Amino acid sequence: MDKFFAFFSFTDPNVRLVTFGTMFLGLSTAAVGSFAFLRKRSLIGDAIAHAILPGIALSFLFFQSKNPFLLMGGALVSGWLAMVSIEYISNKSKLKPDTAIGLVLSVFFGVGILLLTHIQHTGIGNQAGLDQFLFGKAAAIVKQDLYAYGIIAFLLLAVILLLFKEFKLLSFNPDFAQASGLPVQSLRFVLSTITVLAIALGIQSVGVVLMAALIITPSAAARAWTERLSVMMLLAGGIGAFSGLVGSYISFTAPNMPTGPWIVMCLSCIALASLFFSPRRGVLAKLLQQRKNRIKIVSENLLKALYHLQEQSDFQNRHFTEGDILEQRSFSQGDFHTALKKLKKEFWIMPITEKNRFQLSEKGVEEARRVVRLHRIWEMYLTERMRLKADHIHPNAETIEHIITPEIEEQLLEELGYPKKDPHESPIPYKA
């Protein structure tokens, strides 16, 4: 608890530098990464993260200074060369984009490693710390780095706010953006520039190996919760900043724990939780929806089976046992009893306890007639309009009957002229 209060009081200058630096980093890279995520440029972000290493090394060799602005300038040039190389190889050769990305990534990264090795053997006095760009070391952030982070983060966010509508259109529909007269090439140039800058911004904290996660993961987590780009960017920025705070806290409380990997671990946990638990796009929500749909289908099939049993007895017999139903149509035991519970809850069937039988209620009869009507109407449509044989249409109608809306039903009836019987000469039950 003492460490908790010591961390959040920010009395230690190093704690302030690392915490605010990583939060600036998480906020700005997540906002920029939203457009890379939407444009399906995730792998390009990874390639640029590796490709800026030779630019950093060459900048140090030329200026013999670790000034963050000079190093980021070299990173920007190197990242741009990598991006242009990827585009050129993809457009001018028969190689696929993923092959071009892998080729440029490996070549640039290899050159960067060679240059770093050369720097280590030159004996330049202030070379210490350059190897941290490989795996990152947020604890090495100094006041000058924090100023650079803050200025560049502000510039990135300012550019996004100024060109938000243009970037949005470019990400979702570049062809329409071109037809609308927007300067698409210039917008791509600006968007690529701020992407390279965002990657260069975080290279010292998390390293080239993990930088792609900082660009893409917050956006992937935010996308699970919303359909709006503005909300997605705010969520992604918040997730990135929060992960920077958590990574810094863990590194402070456990000195042997590196900050960068813990930032990525926090991001990964949030992304996994979002992918599983988001209410609309999450895995759990989809599983629940699938279960709900399966129960709905089984329930409607059970109603249809009861209606067919009544139909076979010319509606003289309305009470049926479980055995009668299972003879009419096969159900798994689990689905059968789940559907029975649903039908009882909806008051579509009424159990007759003393006889161990079931009877459709008036509400259940109407619902059963609706399902049977949709089935037979669709069979008529398949034979009348699609010219399919009557003995080939039943499986298709078994599926489609569960998703036909009232509007579609009315359109089908109007087109078919309100038929009285289906292709098998069974009567089509209209509303009573």
C-alpha positions as CSV (number, residue, x, y, z in Angstrom):
1,M,0.0,0.0,0.0
2,D,2.9,2.3,0.7
3,K,4.2,1.8,-2.8
4,F,0.8,2.5,-4.2
5,F,0.6,5.9,-2.5
6,A,4.3,6.6,-3.3
7,F,3.6,5.9,-7.0
8,F,0.5,7.9,-7.4
9,S,1.9,10.9,-5.4
10,F,4.4,11.3,-8.2
11,T,7.0,12.7,-5.8
12,D,9.8,10.8,-7.5
13,P,10.9,12.7,-10.7
14,N,11.8,9.4,-12.5
15,V,8.3,8.1,-11.8
16,R,6.7,11.2,-13.2
17,L,8.9,11.0,-16.4
18,V,8.2,7.3,-17.0
19,T,4.5,7.5,-16.2
20,F,3.6,10.6,-18.2
21,G,5.9,9.5,-21.0
22,T,4.2,6.1,-21.4
23,M,0.7,7.6,-21.1
24,F,1.5,10.2,-23.8
25,L,2.8,7.3,-25.9
26,G,-0.2,5.1,-25.3
27,L,-2.7,7.9,-26.0
28,S,-1.1,9.1,-29.3
29,T,-0.2,5.8,-30.8
30,A,-3.6,4.3,-30.1
31,A,-5.3,7.3,-31.8
32,V,-3.1,7.0,-34.9
33,G,-3.3,3.2,-34.9
34,S,-7.1,3.4,-35.2
35,F,-6.8,4.4,-38.9
36,A,-4.1,1.7,-39.5
37,F,-6.4,-0.8,-38.0
38,L,-9.4,0.2,-40.1
39,R,-7.3,0.3,-43.3
40,K,-6.1,-3.2,-42.5
41,R,-2.5,-2.0,-42.3
42,S,-1.5,-3.9,-39.1
43,L,1.5,-5.7,-40.7
44,I,2.8,-2.5,-42.2
45,G,3.0,-1.0,-38.7
46,D,5.1,-4.0,-37.6
47,A,7.3,-3.5,-40.7
48,I,7.8,0.2,-40.0
49,A,8.6,-0.5,-36.3
50,H,11.5,-2.8,-37.4
51,A,12.5,-0.6,-40.3
52,I,13.1,2.6,-38.4
53,L,16.1,1.0,-36.5
54,P,18.7,1.8,-39.3
55,G,17.4,5.4,-39.4
56,I,18.0,5.8,-35.7
57,A,21.5,4.3,-36.0
58,L,22.4,6.5,-39.0
59,S,21.1,9.6,-37.3
60,F,23.4,8.8,-34.3
61,L,26.4,8.2,-36.5
62,F,25.9,11.4,-38.4
63,F,25.1,13.7,-35.4
64,Q,26.8,11.7,-32.7
65,S,24.0,12.8,-30.4
66,K,21.1,11.0,-28.7
67,N,18.8,14.0,-29.0
68,P,15.3,12.5,-29.3
69,F,14.3,14.9,-32.1
70,L,17.3,14.0,-34.2
71,L,16.8,10.3,-33.6
72,M,13.1,10.6,-34.5
73,G,14.0,12.5,-37.7
74,G,16.2,9.6,-38.7
75,A,13.5,7.2,-37.8
76,L,11.0,9.1,-39.9
77,V,13.2,9.0,-43.0
78,S,13.9,5.3,-42.5
79,G,10.2,4.5,-41.9
80,W,9.2,6.4,-45.0
81,L,11.8,4.6,-47.1
82,A,10.4,1.3,-45.8
83,M,6.8,2.3,-46.6
84,V,7.7,3.5,-50.1
85,S,9.7,0.3,-50.7
86,I,6.7,-1.8,-49.7
87,E,4.4,0.1,-52.0
88,Y,6.9,-0.1,-54.9
89,I,7.5,-3.8,-54.6
90,S,3.8,-4.5,-54.2
91,N,2.9,-2.4,-57.3
92,K,5.8,-3.1,-59.6
93,S,6.4,-6.8,-59.1
94,K,4.4,-10.0,-58.8
95,L,5.1,-10.3,-55.1
96,K,2.1,-10.2,-52.8
97,P,1.9,-7.4,-50.2
98,D,2.6,-9.7,-47.3
99,T,5.8,-10.9,-49.1
100,A,6.9,-7.3,-49.7
101,I,6.3,-6.5,-46.0
102,G,8.3,-9.5,-44.9
103,L,11.1,-8.7,-47.3
104,V,11.4,-5.0,-46.3
105,L,11.1,-5.8,-42.6
106,S,13.9,-8.3,-42.6
107,V,16.3,-6.2,-44.8
108,F,15.8,-3.0,-42.9
109,F,16.0,-4.7,-39.5
110,G,19.1,-6.6,-40.6
111,V,20.8,-3.3,-41.7
112,G,19.8,-1.7,-38.4
113,I,21.4,-4.6,-36.4
114,L,24.6,-4.3,-38.4
115,L,24.7,-0.5,-37.8
116,L,24.2,-0.9,-34.1
117,T,27.0,-3.5,-34.0
118,H,29.2,-1.1,-35.9
119,I,28.4,1.7,-33.5
120,Q,29.4,-0.5,-30.5
121,H,32.8,-1.1,-32.1
122,T,33.5,2.5,-32.9
123,G,34.1,3.5,-29.3
124,I,31.9,6.6,-29.5
125,G,31.5,7.8,-25.9
126,N,27.8,8.4,-25.7
127,Q,26.6,5.3,-27.5
128,A,25.3,3.6,-24.4
129,G,21.6,3.0,-24.5
130,L,21.1,2.7,-28.2
131,D,20.5,-1.1,-27.8
132,Q,17.5,-0.2,-25.8
133,F,15.6,0.6,-29.0
134,L,15.5,-3.1,-29.7
135,F,13.5,-4.2,-26.7
136,G,12.7,-0.9,-25.1
137,K,13.5,0.5,-21.7
138,A,11.0,3.1,-20.4
139,A,13.0,3.7,-17.3
140,A,15.6,5.4,-19.5
141,I,13.2,8.2,-20.3
142,V,14.7,11.6,-19.4
143,K,13.1,15.1,-19.2
144,Q,14.2,15.8,-22.8
145,D,12.4,12.6,-24.0
146,L,9.3,13.6,-22.2
147,Y,9.2,17.0,-23.8
148,A,9.7,15.3,-27.2
149,Y,6.9,12.8,-26.4
150,G,4.5,15.6,-25.3
151,I,5.2,17.8,-28.4
152,I,4.9,15.0,-30.9
153,A,1.8,13.5,-29.2
154,F,0.2,17.0,-29.4
155,L,1.1,17.3,-33.1
156,L,-0.3,13.9,-33.9
157,L,-3.6,14.5,-32.1
158,A,-3.9,18.0,-33.6
159,V,-3.4,16.6,-37.2
160,I,-6.0,13.9,-36.5
161,L,-8.6,16.4,-35.2
162,L,-8.0,18.8,-38.1
163,L,-8.3,16.0,-40.8
164,F,-10.6,13.7,-39.0
165,K,-13.4,13.7,-41.6
166,E,-10.9,13.2,-44.4
167,F,-9.1,10.4,-42.7
168,K,-12.4,8.8,-41.9
169,L,-13.5,8.8,-45.5
170,L,-10.1,7.6,-46.7
171,S,-10.2,4.7,-44.3
172,F,-13.7,3.5,-45.1
173,N,-14.1,4.3,-48.8
174,P,-11.0,5.5,-50.6
175,D,-12.7,5.3,-54.0
176,F,-15.5,7.6,-53.0
177,A,-12.9,10.0,-51.4
178,Q,-11.1,10.1,-54.8
179,A,-14.3,10.7,-56.7
180,S,-15.3,13.4,-54.2
181,G,-12.2,15.4,-55.2
182,L,-10.2,15.0,-52.0
183,P,-6.4,15.0,-52.4
184,V,-6.2,11.3,-51.6
185,Q,-2.4,11.0,-52.3
186,S,-1.7,14.0,-50.0
187,L,-3.9,12.6,-47.3
188,R,-2.2,9.2,-47.5
189,F,1.1,11.0,-47.3
190,V,0.0,12.8,-44.1
191,L,-1.5,9.7,-42.6
192,S,1.6,7.6,-43.3
193,T,3.8,10.3,-41.8
194,I,1.9,10.5,-38.5
195,T,1.9,6.7,-38.4
196,V,5.7,6.6,-38.8
197,L,6.0,9.3,-36.2
198,A,3.8,7.5,-33.7
199,I,5.9,4.3,-34.1
200,A,9.1,6.3,-33.7
201,L,7.6,7.9,-30.6
202,G,7.3,4.6,-28.7
203,I,10.3,2.8,-29.9
204,Q,12.4,3.7,-26.9
205,S,9.7,2.6,-24.4
206,V,8.6,-0.8,-25.8
207,G,11.2,-1.5,-28.5
208,V,10.8,-2.4,-32.2
209,V,9.7,-5.9,-31.3
210,L,6.6,-4.9,-29.3
211,M,5.8,-1.6,-31.0
212,A,3.2,-3.1,-33.4
213,A,1.1,-4.1,-30.4
214,L,0.9,-0.6,-29.1
215,I,-0.4,0.6,-32.5
216,I,-3.0,-2.1,-33.2
217,T,-4.1,-3.7,-29.9
218,P,-5.9,-0.6,-28.3
219,S,-7.9,-0.2,-31.6
220,A,-8.8,-3.9,-31.7
221,A,-10.0,-3.7,-28.1
222,A,-12.0,-0.5,-28.7
223,R,-13.6,-1.8,-31.9
224,A,-15.3,-4.5,-29.9
225,W,-17.3,-2.0,-28.0
226,T,-18.5,0.5,-30.5
227,E,-19.6,1.1,-34.1
228,R,-18.5,4.8,-34.2
229,L,-15.0,5.8,-35.2
230,S,-14.9,8.8,-32.8
231,V,-15.9,6.7,-29.8
232,M,-13.5,4.0,-30.9
233,M,-10.6,6.5,-31.0
234,L,-11.5,7.8,-27.6
235,L,-11.7,4.3,-26.2
236,A,-8.4,3.3,-27.9
237,G,-6.6,6.4,-26.5
238,G,-8.0,5.7,-23.0
239,I,-6.9,2.1,-23.2
240,G,-3.5,3.0,-24.4
241,A,-3.0,5.6,-21.7
242,F,-4.3,3.3,-19.0
243,S,-2.0,0.5,-20.1
244,G,1.0,2.9,-19.9
245,L,-0.1,3.8,-16.3
246,V,-0.4,0.2,-15.3
247,G,2.9,-0.8,-16.9
248,S,4.7,2.0,-15.2
249,Y,3.1,1.0,-11.8
250,I,4.1,-2.6,-12.1
251,S,7.7,-1.6,-13.1
252,F,7.8,0.7,-10.1
253,T,6.5,-1.8,-7.6
254,A,8.6,-4.7,-9.0
255,P,11.9,-3.1,-10.2
256,N,13.0,-6.2,-12.1
257,M,9.9,-6.0,-14.3
258,P,10.4,-4.1,-17.6
259,T,7.8,-1.4,-18.3
260,G,7.3,-2.0,-22.1
261,P,6.4,-5.7,-22.0
262,W,4.0,-5.0,-19.1
263,I,2.3,-2.3,-21.1
264,V,1.8,-4.8,-23.9
265,M,0.6,-7.4,-21.4
266,C,-2.0,-5.0,-20.0
267,L,-3.1,-4.1,-23.6
268,S,-3.4,-7.8,-24.4
269,C,-5.5,-8.5,-21.3
270,I,-7.9,-5.6,-22.1
271,A,-8.1,-6.8,-25.7
272,L,-8.9,-10.4,-24.8
273,A,-11.5,-9.3,-22.3
274,S,-13.1,-7.0,-24.9
275,L,-13.2,-9.7,-27.5
276,F,-14.9,-12.1,-25.1
277,F,-17.2,-9.8,-23.1
278,S,-18.2,-6.9,-25.3
279,P,-22.1,-6.9,-25.5
280,R,-22.5,-7.0,-29.3
281,R,-19.3,-8.3,-30.9
282,G,-17.8,-10.4,-28.1
283,V,-17.4,-14.2,-28.3
284,L,-19.6,-14.7,-25.2
285,A,-22.4,-12.5,-26.7
286,K,-22.2,-14.4,-30.0
287,L,-22.4,-17.7,-28.1
288,L,-25.4,-16.6,-26.2
289,Q,-27.1,-15.3,-29.4
290,Q,-26.4,-18.6,-31.1
291,R,-27.9,-20.5,-28.2
292,K,-30.9,-18.2,-28.2
293,N,-31.3,-18.7,-32.0
294,R,-31.0,-22.5,-31.6
295,I,-33.7,-22.5,-28.8
296,K,-35.9,-20.4,-31.0
297,I,-35.6,-22.7,-34.0
298,V,-36.2,-25.9,-31.8
299,S,-39.2,-24.2,-30.2
300,E,-40.7,-23.3,-33.6
301,N,-40.0,-26.8,-34.9
302,L,-41.8,-28.2,-31.8
303,L,-44.8,-26.0,-32.4
304,K,-44.8,-27.1,-36.0
305,A,-44.7,-30.8,-34.9
306,L,-47.7,-30.3,-32.6
307,Y,-49.6,-28.5,-35.4
308,H,-48.8,-31.4,-37.9
309,L,-50.1,-33.9,-35.3
310,Q,-53.4,-31.9,-35.0
311,E,-53.5,-31.6,-38.8
312,Q,-53.1,-35.4,-39.3
313,S,-56.2,-36.0,-37.0
314,D,-58.2,-33.3,-38.8
315,F,-57.9,-31.3,-35.6
316,Q,-60.0,-33.8,-33.7
317,N,-57.1,-34.7,-31.3
318,R,-55.4,-31.8,-29.6
319,H,-53.6,-33.6,-26.7
320,F,-50.3,-35.3,-27.4
321,T,-47.5,-37.0,-25.3
322,E,-43.8,-36.5,-25.6
323,G,-43.7,-39.8,-27.5
324,D,-46.2,-38.6,-30.0
325,I,-44.1,-35.5,-30.6
326,L,-40.8,-37.4,-30.9
327,E,-42.4,-39.8,-33.4
328,Q,-43.4,-36.8,-35.5
329,R,-40.0,-35.2,-35.4
330,S,-36.7,-36.1,-33.8
331,F,-35.2,-33.8,-31.2
332,S,-32.2,-34.2,-29.0
333,Q,-33.2,-34.7,-25.3
334,G,-31.5,-31.4,-24.2
335,D,-33.0,-29.3,-27.0
336,F,-36.4,-30.9,-26.6
337,H,-36.8,-30.2,-22.9
338,T,-35.3,-26.7,-23.2
339,A,-37.8,-25.9,-25.9
340,L,-40.6,-27.3,-23.8
341,K,-39.6,-25.0,-20.9
342,K,-39.6,-22.0,-23.3
343,L,-43.0,-22.8,-24.7
344,K,-44.5,-23.2,-21.2
345,K,-43.0,-19.9,-20.2
346,E,-44.5,-18.2,-23.2
347,F,-47.8,-19.9,-22.6
348,W,-47.8,-21.4,-26.1
349,I,-48.4,-24.9,-24.7
350,M,-50.4,-26.1,-21.7
351,P,-49.4,-29.3,-20.0
352,I,-52.2,-31.6,-18.9
353,T,-50.6,-33.1,-15.9
354,E,-53.0,-35.9,-15.1
355,K,-52.6,-37.3,-18.6
356,N,-48.9,-36.4,-19.1
357,R,-49.9,-34.7,-22.4
358,F,-49.5,-31.3,-24.0
359,Q,-51.9,-29.0,-25.8
360,L,-51.4,-25.9,-27.8
361,S,-52.9,-22.8,-26.3
362,E,-54.7,-20.3,-28.5
363,K,-51.6,-18.2,-28.6
364,G,-49.5,-21.3,-29.4
365,V,-51.9,-22.3,-32.2
366,E,-51.4,-18.8,-33.8
367,E,-47.6,-19.1,-33.5
368,A,-47.7,-22.7,-34.9
369,R,-49.8,-21.5,-37.9
370,R,-47.4,-18.7,-38.6
371,V,-44.4,-21.1,-38.7
372,V,-46.2,-23.6,-40.9
373,R,-47.5,-20.8,-43.2
374,L,-44.0,-19.4,-43.7
375,H,-42.7,-22.9,-44.5
376,R,-45.3,-23.6,-47.1
377,I,-45.2,-20.1,-48.6
378,W,-41.4,-20.4,-49.1
379,E,-41.9,-23.8,-50.7
380,M,-44.4,-22.2,-53.1
381,Y,-41.9,-19.5,-53.9
382,L,-39.2,-22.0,-54.7
383,T,-41.4,-24.0,-57.0
384,E,-43.2,-21.0,-58.7
385,R,-40.3,-18.6,-59.0
386,M,-37.1,-20.6,-58.7
387,R,-38.5,-23.6,-60.7
388,L,-37.3,-26.2,-58.2
389,K,-38.8,-29.6,-58.0
390,A,-41.2,-30.2,-55.1
391,D,-39.1,-33.0,-53.7
392,H,-36.0,-30.8,-53.4
393,I,-37.4,-27.8,-51.5
394,H,-38.2,-29.1,-48.0
395,P,-34.6,-28.7,-46.4
396,N,-34.3,-25.2,-47.7
397,A,-37.7,-24.2,-46.3
398,E,-36.8,-25.8,-43.0
399,T,-34.0,-23.2,-42.7
400,I,-35.6,-20.1,-44.2
401,E,-38.9,-20.3,-42.3
402,H,-37.2,-19.1,-39.1
403,I,-35.8,-15.9,-40.5
404,I,-38.6,-14.6,-42.7
405,T,-39.9,-11.3,-41.3
406,P,-43.5,-10.1,-41.5
407,E,-42.5,-7.6,-44.2
408,I,-41.0,-10.4,-46.4
409,E,-44.0,-12.6,-45.7
410,E,-46.4,-10.0,-47.0
411,Q,-44.2,-9.4,-50.1
412,L,-44.2,-13.2,-50.8
413,L,-47.9,-13.5,-50.4
414,E,-48.6,-10.6,-52.7
415,E,-46.2,-12.0,-55.4
416,L,-47.7,-15.5,-55.1
417,G,-51.3,-14.3,-55.1
418,Y,-52.2,-15.6,-51.6
419,P,-52.1,-19.3,-52.6
420,K,-54.4,-21.8,-50.8
421,K,-52.1,-24.8,-50.9
422,D,-48.4,-25.6,-51.0
423,P,-46.7,-27.7,-53.7
424,H,-47.5,-30.9,-51.7
425,E,-51.2,-30.0,-51.7
426,S,-51.2,-29.2,-48.0
427,P,-53.4,-26.2,-47.0
428,I,-51.6,-22.9,-46.2
429,P,-52.9,-21.8,-42.7
430,Y,-53.7,-18.1,-42.8
431,K,-54.4,-16.0,-39.7
432,A,-57.7,-16.9,-38.1
